[in-house]
Amino acid sequence: TYKATLASANCALSAASSSFSLHNSSFALCRPPGHHAGRDYAGGYCFINNASVAANWLSQKGRVALLDIDYHAGNGTQDIFYERNDVLTISIHGDPDFEYPHYIGFADETGAGAGLGFHRNFPLPKDTDDTGYLAALDEALTMIRNFSPQYLVLSAGMDTFDGDPLGTFHVTQNGFSEIGKQIFDLNLPTAIIMEGGYANEALGNNIVTLLERFK
């Protein structure tokens, strides 16, 4: 497990390095995923927080925004950056009132200390569709623009897909295409880090549909 986890984290670092050096978008096909791993704990199939490792490395080069679009709250990412103001963290996810991880990911959690105001959760209701998801994304992207980062890290979970066995959302492939387009329009070097997604037959097409919008 440790060997696989270390390779996954290094894959995310390679993507971050590519986006920094080439000023482009990159994709890290990480397994195991990472966004449920916190500063001192593992959880939710995650052992090292790949996206946070990438964001922390990039933060030495300039301001970073980390956007998590996985169906589940990025609790580990929130934990790692909660008291920092050099990395803006945003998570759009199923409301923890009914969805894992249950104890974190609520709208009133906005950072602490120096990080107050530099974290935002968008807990969404069951049966959220393309329209509802894109409305939350629009607000998240406005926050990112106002933060004016130099780099973006995207925790790309595909378990928001309509029919995912571990989710209750109804995001379609057309929705993923529009999500990709709107994030690409930020015009930032972006390290895209693979997180969850459990509709195995559709998973490849879903992530490719998102990635195709990054040119």
N, C-alpha and C positions, 0 to 999 in steps of 0.2 A: 504494500500500500504506500509506504513512504517513497519508494522509487517512482511510482506512478504519480504521486502527488507532487514531488519535486520536479518531475518532467513537465507536469501541467503548469506549474508556476513559472518555470523557465520559458515555456511556450508563450505565456502572457508577457513576460519580460522581453522576449524577442519581438513580439508585436509592438510593444511600446517603443523599443529601440528603433524599429523600422519607421514608425510614424514620426518619431523625433528626427531621425537622420534624413529621411526622404520627404518629410512634410506631407505625408499622404495618409490614406486609410489602410489599416491592416487587420487581419483576422486571425485570432488564436483559437484553434479547435481544441479546447481544453477538456480533458477528462482525467480525473474527476473535476466537477465544477467547484466553485469556491465561495460564493457570496454569503453562505450561512456560517462560515468560519470567522470567529472573532479574534480579538487580541490574544486570548488565552483559552480558547475552546474550539472544538469541532462540532459539527451538527449538519443535519440535512444532506448527507452524502458528501459534505465538504470538509476538507482538512487544512488546506492553506488557501487563503483568500486571494485567488489569482488576480482578479481585477484590482484589488487594493494594493497588491504588490506592484502591479503596473502603474497605478496612479501615484503611489508613493515615490517610485523611481522618477516618473515624469515631473513630480512636484519640485524636484531639485533643478528642473529646467525652466519652470514657469508655473503659472496658475493652472489648475486642473479642475474640470468638472467631471463627476462620475455619475452617469445616469443608468439606473437599473430598471430594465423593462421585463424582467422575469415575473412570472405570475405570483411568486412568493416574495414577501418582504426581504430585502437584503439586510438582515439583522446584523450579520457579521461586519459588513461594510459600514453600517451605521455606528457600530461599536468602535471600530478602529479610528474613524475620523471625527467622532462626535464632539471633540473639544479642539478641533483644528479649524482654522479659517483660510488655509491656503488650498484646500480641496473642498469644493461644493459637492455635496452628495444628495442625490434625489432618487427615490424609489417609488415606482408606480406598481401597485400590487393588489391582490385580494385582501379585503379588510381582515385584520387579524382577529376580529370578533368571531369569525367563522373559519379562518384559514391559518394554517401553520405560518409563522411560529407562535401565534396566539398572544405572546406576552410583549411584543414589540412591533413597531411599524405603524403606530397611531399618528393621527394628524397633529396632535399637540406636542410631538417630539421634534424639536427644532434645533437641537444642539445645546451645548453647555459651555460655560467659561468663554474662552476666546472663540469657540465654535458656535456660539449662540447666533442663530439666524442663517447658519451655513449648512443646515440639513433640512430636508423637506420630504415628508411622506404623503403619497396620494393613495389612501386606502379606498378601493372601489368596491361596489356591491356585486353580489352574484349576478350572473347573466349580463355583465357589461359587454357591449358589442363594439363594433368599429367606431361608431359615432361617439359613444361615451368614452372610449379609450383615447381617441384622438383629441377630445376636448381636454382631458387631463394632460396629455402630451404637450398640447399647445401652451398650457400654463407652465409646464416644466421647462420648455424650451425658452420661454420668455425670461424665466429666472436665470437660465444659463447665459443668455445674451446679456442680461444686466450684470452678471458676474464678470463677464469679459475674460474668459479663460483663454489660454494659449493652446490647450490640449483637451481632448475629450476621451474618456474611457467609457465604453458602453458594455454593461453587463447584459448580454443578449440571451435571455431565456425565451424559448418558443412555446412554453406551456400555457400561454394565454390563448393558444389556438382553440378554435371551436372543435370540441371532441377530444381534447387532451384528457387522459384518464385521471390526472391529478389536479385538474383545474375546473373552474365553473364559468370561465369567460367564453365569448363567442367571436374572437378576432379571426378574420378570414385571411386567406393569402392576399387578397386585395388590400386588406388592412395592413398586413406586414409591408407590402410595397409602399403604401403611403407613409407608414411609420419610418421606413428607411429614407424615403425622399425628404421628409421634414427634418430628420436628424442630419442628413447630408447637407441640407441647406444652411446649417450653422456655419459651414465652410471652415471646419476645424480639422487638424490632423487627429484622426480617431483610431484608437486601438479597440477593436471589437472583440470581446472576450466571451466565449460560449459558456452559458450557464445551463439551465434545465431545458426540458422538452421531452415528453414521454409518449407522444403519438408517433411511434417509431416509423410507420410507413410514410407519414407526411413530413417528418422532421427535416429531412434533407432538402425537400422542396421549399419548406418554410424559411429556413435560414438562407438559402440561395436567393429566394425572392426578396428578402431584406437586403442582402449584400449587393444585389444587382444595382441598387440605387446609389451605391458608393462607387464613384468613378475614379 
